Each structure stands twice: as C-alpha cells, then as structure tokens.
Amino acid sequence: MSKHHQTVFVTSATGITGSALCRILVAPPFNYTVRSTTRDRSTPIAQSLTALGVQFIGDGTISWSSAHEETLLEATKPCTKLFLCLLPNLSDLSEAPRQASLMIRLAKQAGITQVVGMTSLGVFMLETPTTDQSRFPPSGLFKAHLQAQSKIEDIITTGGFESWTILRPGFLMANFLEPKLSSLHGGLREIRDDKTWTTCLEPHSKLGLTDHVDIARLAASAFFAPGKFHGRELAVVSDVLTVQEVLDVLGEKIGLGPGGLEPVYIADECASGKETGQGRESSSAVKGGGFFAKERCLRNMLHGVDLEAKSTIAGPLVSFGGFLEREEQVVNETYTHF
Ligand SMILES: NC(=O)c1ccc[n+]([C@@H]2O[C@H](COP(=O)([O-])OP(=O)(O)OC[C@H]3O[C@@H](n4cnc5c(N)ncnc54)[C@H](OP(=O)(O)O)[C@@H]3O)[C@@H](O)[C@H]2O)c1
C-alpha cells in the first residue's frame, strides 16, 4: 500500500455531493478505496458507482440506524477516513444528530482517524449573533435545522479524531436542477413552472452559491492533507450572485435570455420570520426555496463569513455559469419544455 493509499467511508455516496466525491477519490491521483452503504443498490447511481469500484456493503437496504449497526461497523472497519453528510429530516430534526452520533461512535470503534463533515453555511449565522437591527437572526424551522447541523458539528469535533474538518456549503447550485428542483420541498419548481422566483431576499442581497463538485474537491483535498485542514470550519462558496443575476445566468442558459425569468420580491410577507416554513401552503411565500422561503436572515447569509476555502482548493471555484455549462445535459432534462 502506498503512503497515500487510504480507505474512505463515504456517507450519502449515492447523493449529489457524495457521488462526486466518490468519483474523485477512486480516480488518480487518489486511487483510494471507497466504501459505503445504500438503501437501494439498483439505482442507476449506485450501479455506476459500483462499476467504478465503490464498494456498497450490506444487502442494499442499509440506513444510518442502530438496526443496521453490525453492517455499518463491518463497512467502516477497514476505513481510515469518514465523509459525513447526513440528510436533514424536517419532520424530525433530531434524527440527523442521532445518525451522526451513531456513525461517529462506529467510526471511532473502527479506528478511523479523520472525519470530514458537511453541514451548512447557515451555522455561521448562529455563531455570529448580531445586534444590527437591519439583520435578522435565523428563526423557526430554519433555526432549528441550523441548530441540528451545529450539533452534528459538535459530535464530530469532540469525537477525539486525529483530524477533523467541517465544510459549510451555501445554497447548492444543484437546487436549480432535477432531482432537487422538485424535491427541495417544491419551492423552486416555480422557476420552471411559472418563470418566477418568489423570495424574501432583496434585490441587492448576495446569495452564496455552492457547486457540489467544489465541496467534493475540498473534501478530497482535506483527506489528502489532513494536517493542513485539521480543526477548520470552512465556508464553501463557489459564486456570489443576486437573485436577478442567478435568474439571468439560468435564463440565458435555457434560451430565455435576460429578463426571461423574473424575481418576485415579497419583503412584506416576510415581516414575521417566526412563521418560517411552518406549512403555510396557501401563501406565495412558501414558493421560492422550500422550508426557508420566508427566511429574512438569508439576506445577510455572507455577513462575517470568511471565504478562505478559496485559497485551500486547487484550481478556481466554479461559477454558476460554469456549473450550468458542465451540467448541460441535466439542465436540458430539467427545463425540457422551454
Ligand atoms: N440543498 C442545499 O442548498 C444545501 C445547502 C447547504 C447544505 N446542504 C446539506 O447537504 C446535505 C445533503 O447533501 P446532498 O444534497 O449531496 O445529498 P442528496 O443528493 O440529497 O443525497 C442524499 C443521500 O442520503 C442518503 N440517505 C438519506 N437518508 C438516509 C438514511 N436514512 N440512511 C442512509 N442513507 C440515507 C441517500 O442514500 P440512498 O438513497 O442510496 O440510501 C443519498 O445518498 C445535507 O446535509 C444538507 O444539510 C444542502
């Protein structure tokens, strides 16, 4: 085994970020062994990763639950590194921290020495409370979600590993494409269906956008150089755009041109952040971005965020236009009826 040969357990390997990470890790210059579990081996993504050499352990019904502890331990045992990316369950926000505790306990038991965790840029907002009246703190369901993400970070950072790194991405560029466009609680579908984006952001608000491949590249860099990345909570922001700029870039790509997609600013309906995401289905405010659609705090999502990740990753971060270019096939599949 070469000095750098490693075996990595990747959670969410069949997810958008995890699959990008798997592809990077199994290829040169890494040539790492990658292990994971999935709840369905028959999906095209599980099959294509298997063909690349990713090892899915268990019978293909394995979730991050104590019911599958034995298989999860078997899967993690040969590993030296763990990528921890857990999907929040909005009906039970305590679930992901529970899953994190399980996976971290098993990782420790297996002798894993390094963990790279993926949480959310929003955790910075919890850490830097503001007295500035023009900025709003996270509220409602969004705040509870961020608190759960912060708890996951604590579970990782206090886990006693030789090296840990937390990656905090902003708004995923992949949210504008299927399968996320429809699954992000339906909110962003209006961009395709109505050619509008209803938002609590303001015209001058800057949105921090993240390419999932940039997260994967950063995670891979951290696995390669644990010393350099140990003890860091890095904001991963690939591009910074206003809502209008996002829509112009997307509109251009799908043949509508600038102005073809229109923002709908709903500052008045966002007056009470307390109502955030609490199932107000009839309100236009539930459009435009899922459970945080009414979150005024996102207007200042980049406040106090140090974008130092840029200097730690090889090559430039991906612009939103570059992302759409690279994902052209998915863009076409998502916006077929234009
Ligand atoms: N969307 C955003 O704008 C945004 C912004 C910041 C941070 N994030 C963070 O991004 C993460 C999600 O990453 P992603 O979008 O790359 O993931 P994703 O594409 O949604 O993939 C979800 C993955 O989770 C696995 N999974 C879900 N529930 C599971 C369970 N109970 N047991 C085992 N596996 C389970 C699925 O595996 P199988 O189906 O194969 O079992 C799949 O691989 C979350 O932590 C979220 O907080 C998202």
The ligand as an SDF file (V2000), in Angstrom:
LIG
                    3D

 48 52  0  0  0  0  0  0  0  0999 V2000
  -29.5160   21.9570   -0.6810 N   0  0  0  0  0  0  0  0  0  0  0  0
  -28.7840   22.9380   -0.2120 C   0  0  0  0  0  0  0  0  0  0  0  0
  -28.8500   24.0750   -0.6930 O   0  0  0  0  0  0  0  0  0  0  0  0
  -27.8370   22.6920    0.9250 C   0  0  0  0  0  0  0  0  0  0  0  0
  -27.1370   23.7700    1.4390 C   0  0  0  0  0  0  0  0  0  0  0  0
  -26.2300   23.5530    2.4780 C   0  0  0  0  0  0  0  0  0  0  0  0
  -26.0510   22.2750    2.9810 C   0  0  0  0  0  0  0  0  0  0  0  0
  -26.7630   21.2330    2.4660 N   0  0  0  0  0  0  0  0  0  0  0  0
  -26.5460   19.9090    3.0490 C   0  0  0  0  0  0  0  0  0  0  0  0
  -26.3070   18.9710    2.0410 O   0  0  0  0  0  0  0  0  0  0  0  0
  -26.5360   17.6730    2.5780 C   0  0  0  0  0  0  0  0  0  0  0  0
  -27.1970   16.8160    1.5210 C   0  0  0  0  0  0  0  0  0  0  0  0
  -26.2250   16.5600    0.5360 O   0  0  0  0  0  0  0  0  0  0  0  0
  -26.6330   16.1580   -0.9320 P   0  0  0  0  0  0  0  0  0  0  0  0
  -27.5800   17.1870   -1.4610 O   0  0  0  0  0  0  0  0  0  0  0  0
  -25.3690   15.9110   -1.6790 O   0  0  0  0  0  0  0  0  0  0  0  0
  -27.4110   14.7900   -0.6850 O   0  0  0  0  0  0  0  0  0  0  0  0
  -28.5260   14.1430   -1.6000 P   0  0  0  0  0  0  0  0  0  0  0  0
  -28.1820   14.2770   -3.0390 O   0  0  0  0  0  0  0  0  0  0  0  0
  -29.8690   14.6700   -1.1720 O   0  0  0  0  0  0  0  0  0  0  0  0
  -28.4050   12.6090   -1.2130 O   0  0  0  0  0  0  0  0  0  0  0  0
  -28.9890   12.0680   -0.1040 C   0  0  0  0  0  0  0  0  0  0  0  0
  -28.2120   10.8330    0.2820 C   0  0  0  0  0  0  0  0  0  0  0  0
  -28.5910   10.4630    1.5930 O   0  0  0  0  0  0  0  0  0  0  0  0
  -28.7310    9.0510    1.6400 C   0  0  0  0  0  0  0  0  0  0  0  0
  -29.7040    8.8210    2.7100 N   0  0  0  0  0  0  0  0  0  0  0  0
  -30.7730    9.5970    3.0080 C   0  0  0  0  0  0  0  0  0  0  0  0
  -31.3930    9.1260    4.1060 N   0  0  0  0  0  0  0  0  0  0  0  0
  -30.6770    8.0510    4.5160 C   0  0  0  0  0  0  0  0  0  0  0  0
  -30.7700    7.1590    5.5990 C   0  0  0  0  0  0  0  0  0  0  0  0
  -31.7660    7.2610    6.4920 N   0  0  0  0  0  0  0  0  0  0  0  0
  -29.8630    6.1780    5.7330 N   0  0  0  0  0  0  0  0  0  0  0  0
  -28.8740    6.0480    4.8320 C   0  0  0  0  0  0  0  0  0  0  0  0
  -28.7160    6.8660    3.7570 N   0  0  0  0  0  0  0  0  0  0  0  0
  -29.6060    7.8500    3.6240 C   0  0  0  0  0  0  0  0  0  0  0  0
  -29.1720    8.6210    0.2620 C   0  0  0  0  0  0  0  0  0  0  0  0
  -28.7060    7.3000    0.0440 O   0  0  0  0  0  0  0  0  0  0  0  0
  -29.5740    6.0800   -0.5650 P   0  0  0  0  0  0  0  0  0  0  0  0
  -30.8590    6.6640   -1.0770 O   0  0  0  0  0  0  0  0  0  0  0  0
  -28.7060    5.4920   -1.6460 O   0  0  0  0  0  0  0  0  0  0  0  0
  -29.7380    5.1460    0.5730 O   0  0  0  0  0  0  0  0  0  0  0  0
  -28.4010    9.6230   -0.6040 C   0  0  0  0  0  0  0  0  0  0  0  0
  -27.1160    9.1160   -0.8870 O   0  0  0  0  0  0  0  0  0  0  0  0
  -27.3710   17.8740    3.8320 C   0  0  0  0  0  0  0  0  0  0  0  0
  -26.5690   17.6640    4.9540 O   0  0  0  0  0  0  0  0  0  0  0  0
  -27.7700   19.3300    3.7460 C   0  0  0  0  0  0  0  0  0  0  0  0
  -27.9440   19.9240    5.0230 O   0  0  0  0  0  0  0  0  0  0  0  0
  -27.6380   21.4000    1.4430 C   0  0  0  0  0  0  0  0  0  0  0  0
  1  2  1  0
  2  3  2  0
  2  4  1  0
  4  5  1  0
  4 48  2  0
  5  6  2  0
  6  7  1  0
  7  8  2  0
  8  9  1  0
  8 48  1  0
  9 10  1  0
  9 46  1  0
 10 11  1  0
 11 12  1  0
 11 44  1  0
 12 13  1  0
 13 14  1  0
 14 15  2  0
 14 16  1  0
 14 17  1  0
 17 18  1  0
 18 19  2  0
 18 20  1  0
 18 21  1  0
 21 22  1  0
 22 23  1  0
 23 24  1  0
 23 42  1  0
 24 25  1  0
 25 26  1  0
 25 36  1  0
 26 27  1  0
 26 35  1  0
 27 28  2  0
 28 29  1  0
 29 30  1  0
 29 35  2  0
 30 31  1  0
 30 32  2  0
 32 33  1  0
 33 34  2  0
 34 35  1  0
 36 37  1  0
 36 42  1  0
 37 38  1  0
 38 39  2  0
 38 40  1  0
 38 41  1  0
 42 43  1  0
 44 45  1  0
 44 46  1  0
 46 47  1  0
M  CHG  2   8   1  16  -1
M  END
$$$$
